[in-house]
């Protein structure tokens, strides 16, 4: 399994779209790893984790064939994780010679409602019929010949049943915890009881090198605690790789500063374009 971090920022991007704080000013000046677009992960070459408004730019930057995507896993209905209008272009006259005719989108009921509402004015019937919206609830399990997906409960927006995901392919397991605060130990225990084993753990780090506490996001030290809980319940395979992403501009550390603090905890800070690969 290969994960490519197409984008690694929180909703506002880094530099943030209207901001002139020191972090955003530095990012504009330095560029490179300091620039973060909205969070999105490509799993192998055919699965997307979240679909923000920066997806088009990711397609350009990484020369992606988005028509080859077979599945999209969406966490919740905020626009930096779900931008449904783009799917109106997935067919004629806007797109020709698609690599795959059909696509599955896994989501909660709020995302499905938003998707149908926001795309209704421009979605052509012949395009919409090839988009399969599949609503999942926490601990629902999807089994396909090449893939296992388990939906997990996120700690995020109270009014929405937000999700995070476990994905397994080729005996490699990844847990993807973007846009969530710390999860209860019982979530990881239940995931372990469902047969999951984790080789790659991706965790929210919206607030940088701090301990944020039991909110709707995490900082570095919350992520480290969550990784230790996963390890203590027996979820991790040997050599599990721990990565943090979804960083905001609300930190005074640049990439090197963040990686120094994270590295001391055995954690890697993702940047736009970072890849991690595990094989069995």
C-alpha positions in Angstrom: 0.0 0.0 0.0 1.2 3.4 -0.9 -0.1 6.7 0.5 0.6 9.9 -1.3 -0.2 13.1 0.7 -1.6 15.3 -2.0 -2.5 18.1 0.5 -1.7 18.4 4.3 -3.4 21.5 5.6 -6.5 22.3 7.6 -9.4 24.1 6.0 -7.8 27.5 5.5 -4.6 26.3 3.8 -1.0 27.4 4.7 -0.6 30.2 4.0 -4.2 30.8 4.9 -6.3 32.3 2.2 -6.8 35.8 3.9 -4.0 35.7 6.5 -0.9 37.8 7.1 0.3 36.2 10.3 4.0 35.4 10.7 3.5 31.7 9.8 1.6 32.6 6.6 4.1 35.3 5.7 7.0 32.9 6.2 5.3 30.2 4.1 4.8 32.7 1.2 8.5 33.7 1.4 10.0 30.2 1.8 7.6 28.1 -0.3 8.5 24.4 -0.5 7.3 22.3 2.4 5.9 25.4 4.1 3.1 25.5 1.5 0.2 23.2 2.5 -3.0 22.7 0.4 -6.2 21.2 1.8 -5.8 17.7 3.1 -6.2 14.7 0.7 -4.5 11.3 0.5 -4.2 9.1 -2.6 -4.2 5.4 -1.7 -2.2 3.5 -4.3 -3.5 4.9 -7.6 -7.2 4.4 -7.3 -8.6 5.5 -3.9 -9.0 9.1 -2.5 -9.3 9.9 1.1 -11.5 13.1 1.1 -12.2 15.4 -1.8 -11.5 19.1 -1.1 -11.8 22.0 -3.4 -8.0 21.7 -4.0 -8.5 18.4 -5.8 -8.3 20.0 -9.3 -4.9 21.6 -8.3 -3.7 18.2 -7.0 -4.6 16.6 -10.3 -2.5 19.2 -12.1 0.5 19.1 -9.7 0.7 15.3 -9.5 -0.5 14.5 -13.1 -3.3 12.3 -11.8 -5.9 10.5 -13.8 -8.9 11.3 -11.6 -11.1 9.2 -13.8 -9.1 6.1 -12.6 -10.3 6.6 -9.0 -12.6 3.8 -8.1 -13.5 4.9 -4.5 -13.6 8.1 -2.5 -13.7 7.9 1.3 -15.2 11.2 2.7 -15.1 12.0 6.4 -17.7 14.8 6.7 -19.5 17.6 5.0 -17.1 20.5 5.4 -16.0 21.9 2.1 -12.3 21.2 2.6 -13.2 17.5 2.8 -16.2 17.3 0.4 -16.6 19.4 -2.7 -19.4 17.7 -4.7 -19.8 20.2 -7.5 -16.7 18.8 -9.1 -18.4 15.5 -9.8 -20.8 17.2 -12.2 -17.9 17.3 -14.6 -17.4 13.5 -14.5 -18.9 12.8 -17.9 -19.8 14.4 -21.2 -19.5 17.0 -22.4 -16.9 17.9 -19.7 -15.0 14.6 -19.7 -14.4 11.9 -22.3 -12.6 8.5 -22.4 -12.9 7.9 -18.7 -10.6 5.2 -17.4 -13.4 4.0 -15.1 -17.1 4.5 -15.9 -18.3 4.2 -12.3 -17.1 5.5 -8.9 -18.1 4.7 -5.4 -18.3 7.4 -2.7 -18.4 6.2 0.9 -19.7 8.8 3.3 -22.2 9.6 6.1 -25.8 10.7 5.6 -24.9 14.4 5.9 -22.4 14.2 3.1 -24.9 12.3 0.9 -27.5 15.0 1.5 -25.1 17.8 0.8 -23.7 16.0 -2.3 -27.2 15.6 -3.8 -28.2 19.2 -2.9 -25.1 21.0 -4.0 -24.8 19.1 -7.3 -28.5 19.0 -8.2 -28.5 22.1 -10.5 -25.8 20.9 -12.8 -25.6 17.1 -12.4 -26.6 15.4 -15.6 -28.6 12.2 -15.3 -26.1 10.3 -17.4 -23.3 11.4 -15.1 -25.1 10.9 -11.8 -26.0 7.3 -12.6 -22.3 6.3 -12.5 -21.8 7.8 -9.0 -22.7 5.4 -6.2 -23.2 7.2 -2.9 -22.8 4.6 -0.1 -23.7 5.7 3.4 -21.7 4.2 6.2 -22.1 4.4 10.0 -19.4 3.8 12.6 -18.1 0.2 12.6 -19.7 -0.6 9.2 -17.4 -2.9 7.3 -17.1 -3.0 3.5 -15.5 -6.1 2.0 -14.3 -6.1 -1.7 -12.0 -8.6 -3.4 -9.1 -6.2 -3.2 -10.0 -4.1 -0.2 -11.5 -3.9 3.4 -12.9 -0.6 4.7 -14.1 0.0 8.2 -15.8 3.2 9.2 -14.9 4.6 12.6 -16.5 7.4 14.7 -14.7 10.7 14.5 -14.7 13.2 17.3 -15.5 16.3 15.4 -18.8 18.1 14.6 -21.5 17.3 17.1 -24.3 17.8 14.7 -22.9 15.3 12.2 -21.9 11.6 12.4 -18.4 12.3 11.2 -16.2 9.4 10.1 -12.6 8.3 9.9 -11.5 5.1 8.3 -9.4 1.9 8.5 -8.3 0.6 5.1 -6.7 -2.7 4.4 -5.2 -4.0 1.1 -2.7 -6.7 0.5 -2.4 -7.5 4.2 -1.3 -3.9 4.9 -3.6 -1.8 7.1 -3.8 2.0 7.5 -5.9 4.0 9.9 -6.7 7.5 8.6 -7.7 9.9 11.4 -8.0 13.4 9.8 -10.2 16.0 11.3 -10.9 14.4 14.6 -10.1 15.0 18.2 -8.7 12.1 20.4 -10.7 8.9 20.2 -11.7 6.8 23.1 -9.6 3.7 23.8 -12.7 1.6 23.2 -12.7 2.6 19.5 -9.3 1.1 19.0 -10.2 -2.0 21.1 -13.3 -2.6 18.9 -11.2 -2.1 15.7 -8.7 -4.7 17.0 -11.6 -7.1 17.8 -12.7 -6.6 14.1 -9.3 -8.1 13.0 -7.6 -4.9 12.1 -3.8 -4.5 12.2 -2.1 -1.2 11.5 1.0 -0.6 9.5 0.4 3.1 8.8 -1.3 5.5 11.2 -2.2 8.9 9.9 -3.3 11.4 12.6 -4.7 14.9 12.8 -2.3 17.6 14.0 -4.2 20.8 13.4 -2.7 22.6 16.3 1.0 21.8 15.7 3.4 21.0 18.5 1.0 21.3 21.5 -1.4 19.2 23.5 -4.8 20.4 22.5 -6.9 18.1 24.7 -10.4 16.6 24.1 -11.5 19.0 21.3 -12.4 18.4 17.7 -8.8 18.4 16.5 -5.4 17.3 17.9 -2.0 18.6 18.4 1.3 16.6 18.1 1.2 15.3 21.7 -2.4 14.2 21.4 -1.5 12.3 18.3 1.4 10.7 20.1 -0.9 9.6 22.9 -3.4 8.2 20.4 -0.5 6.2 18.8 0.5 4.8 22.2 -3.1 3.7 22.9 -3.2 1.9 19.5 0.1 0.2 20.4 -1.1 -0.7 23.9 -4.2 -2.4 22.6 -2.2 -4.4 20.1 -3.3 -2.7 16.9 0.2 -1.9 15.5 2.3 -4.3 13.5 6.0 -4.2 14.0 7.5 -1.1 12.5 4.2 0.7 12.1 4.8 4.2 10.6 3.1 7.1 12.3 2.4 10.3 10.3 0.7 13.5 11.3 -1.1 15.8 8.8 -3.9 18.4 8.6 -1.8 21.2 10.0 -3.1 24.7 10.3 -1.2 28.0 10.3 -1.9 28.4 14.0 1.6 27.3 15.0 4.9 29.3 15.1 7.0 26.4 13.9 8.1 25.9 10.4 8.3 22.4 8.8 11.8 21.7 10.2 10.8 22.8 13.7 7.8 20.6 13.6 9.7 17.6 12.3 12.4 18.0 15.0 9.7 17.8 17.8 7.8 15.0 16.0 10.9 13.0 15.2 11.8 12.8 18.9 8.4 11.0 19.3 9.0 8.6 16.4 6.5 10.5 14.2 6.8 11.9 10.7 5.3 15.2 9.7 3.7 14.9 6.3 4.1 17.6 3.7 2.4 18.1 0.3 3.8 15.3 -1.9 5.1 13.1 0.9 4.7 9.4 0.3 4.8 6.3 2.6 4.7 2.8 1.3 4.5 -0.6 3.1 4.5 -4.0 1.5 4.1 -7.5 3.0 
